[in-house]
Amino acid sequence: MPRPVCLAALLILLATLPLQATGQAVSALSKEPLYAGIVKRAGQLKKRTDGLAAKATPALVSSTTFAVYTKDIKALSDSDMKGHFDLRARGTDSDLKCILMGVSRDLNLKLNAITAAKTDAEVKASLKNMSDLLGDNIDVIVTPATADSGLDCVIEFGKGA
């Protein structure tokens, strides 16, 4: 194939890849409503989590702000689990399927750590851990898979995963 034809073919191929604002390719799955919703809510919750960390005290967990935050984290956890079940039903993408199950479980563990924190420093550290997990939740959905690790949810999480 002559060089101009190869270049044209490459440009056409690149034009078909979805891109983030940063110019990086994003997974097609992240455009589907369930997964786009997870990404959006995780981003909003990450921002809220970072705001809460700026004024972290043990008293935070008894506030109405934290009650709403808890409800929203649990809703995100439920959505991640729905994503897991959706991918399992499709019979595709075993890595992301397992990762979403893990994130769903970890969101609740991180939330428990925040409520169990006894000092300002512990609350702040727990909120930082939650913020990092929320960032990971976004990244695993928007980043295109480059390889299948062969992760097996049944081995990782037990029967029924």
C-alpha positions in Angstrom: 0.0 0.0 0.0 1.5 3.4 -0.9 2.3 5.7 2.0 -0.4 8.3 1.4 -3.0 5.4 1.4 -1.6 4.0 4.6 -1.6 7.4 6.3 -5.2 8.0 5.2 -6.2 4.6 6.5 -4.5 5.3 9.9 -6.1 8.7 10.1 -9.6 7.2 9.5 -8.9 4.6 12.1 -7.8 7.1 14.7 -10.8 9.3 14.0 -13.1 6.4 14.9 -11.6 6.0 18.4 -13.6 7.9 21.2 -11.3 10.4 23.0 -11.4 12.0 26.4 -10.9 15.8 26.7 -7.2 14.9 27.3 -6.9 13.3 23.9 -6.7 9.7 25.4 -8.9 6.9 24.0 -11.8 5.9 26.2 -13.7 2.6 26.3 -16.9 2.4 24.3 -18.5 0.9 27.4 -18.0 4.2 29.2 -20.5 5.8 26.8 -23.3 3.3 27.7 -25.9 4.9 30.1 -25.2 2.6 33.2 -21.4 3.1 32.9 -21.5 6.8 32.0 -23.7 7.2 35.1 -21.2 5.4 37.3 -18.4 7.6 36.0 -20.4 10.8 36.5 -21.5 9.9 40.0 -18.0 8.7 41.0 -16.6 12.0 39.8 -19.2 14.0 41.8 -18.6 11.9 44.9 -14.8 12.2 44.5 -15.2 16.0 44.5 -17.5 15.9 47.6 -15.1 13.5 49.3 -12.2 15.8 48.8 -14.3 18.7 50.2 -15.2 16.7 53.2 -11.5 15.8 53.8 -10.7 19.5 53.9 -12.8 19.8 57.1 -12.5 16.2 58.5 -13.5 15.6 62.1 -15.1 12.6 63.7 -18.2 14.7 64.2 -18.7 14.6 60.4 -20.2 11.1 60.5 -23.2 12.3 62.6 -24.1 15.2 60.2 -26.9 15.2 57.7 -24.4 15.9 55.0 -22.7 12.6 55.8 -26.0 10.8 55.9 -26.7 11.9 52.3 -23.1 11.1 51.3 -23.5 7.6 52.8 -26.7 7.1 50.8 -25.0 8.2 47.6 -21.9 6.0 48.2 -24.2 3.0 48.7 -26.1 3.9 45.5 -22.8 4.0 43.6 -21.8 0.7 45.1 -25.2 -0.8 43.9 -24.5 0.6 40.4 -21.1 -0.9 40.3 -22.6 -4.3 41.2 -25.2 -3.8 38.4 -22.3 -3.3 36.1 -20.8 -6.5 37.3 -24.0 -8.4 36.7 -24.5 -6.7 33.3 -21.0 -7.8 32.1 -21.5 -11.3 33.5 -24.8 -11.6 31.6 -23.0 -10.5 28.4 -20.3 -13.1 29.0 -17.6 -10.5 28.2 -14.8 -8.6 29.9 -14.0 -10.8 32.9 -11.5 -8.3 34.2 -13.8 -5.3 34.4 -16.6 -7.5 35.6 -14.5 -8.6 38.6 -13.1 -5.1 39.2 -16.6 -3.6 39.4 -17.6 -6.3 42.0 -14.4 -5.4 44.0 -15.0 -1.7 43.8 -18.7 -2.2 44.9 -17.5 -4.1 48.0 -14.6 -1.7 48.7 -16.8 1.3 48.6 -18.7 -0.1 51.6 -15.5 -1.0 53.4 -14.1 2.5 52.9 -17.3 4.0 54.1 -17.1 1.8 57.3 -13.5 3.0 57.8 -14.7 6.6 57.7 -17.4 6.0 60.3 -15.0 4.0 62.5 -12.4 6.8 62.5 -11.8 8.4 65.9 -9.5 11.2 65.2 -9.3 14.1 62.7 -6.3 12.4 61.1 -8.0 9.0 60.8 -11.1 10.6 59.2 -8.9 12.5 56.8 -6.9 9.4 55.8 -10.2 7.4 55.4 -11.6 10.1 53.2 -8.4 10.1 51.1 -8.7 6.4 50.7 -12.3 6.8 49.5 -11.3 9.5 47.1 -8.6 7.3 45.6 -11.1 4.5 45.2 -13.6 6.8 43.5 -10.8 7.9 41.1 -10.1 4.2 40.4 -13.8 3.6 39.8 -13.7 6.2 37.0 -10.4 5.0 35.5 -11.3 1.3 35.2 -14.4 2.2 33.2 -13.1 4.9 30.9 -9.7 3.3 30.2 -9.8 0.8 27.3 -8.7 -2.6 28.3 -5.3 -3.5 26.8 -5.2 -7.1 27.9 -7.3 -9.7 29.6 -5.5 -10.9 32.8 -7.7 -14.0 33.1 -9.0 -12.8 36.4 -11.7 -15.2 37.5 -14.4 -13.7 39.8 -15.4 -17.1 41.2 -11.8 -17.7 42.4 -11.5 -14.1 43.6 -15.0 -13.7 45.2 -16.5 -17.2 45.5 -19.4 -18.9 44.0 -22.2 -16.7 42.5 -19.7 -13.9 41.5 
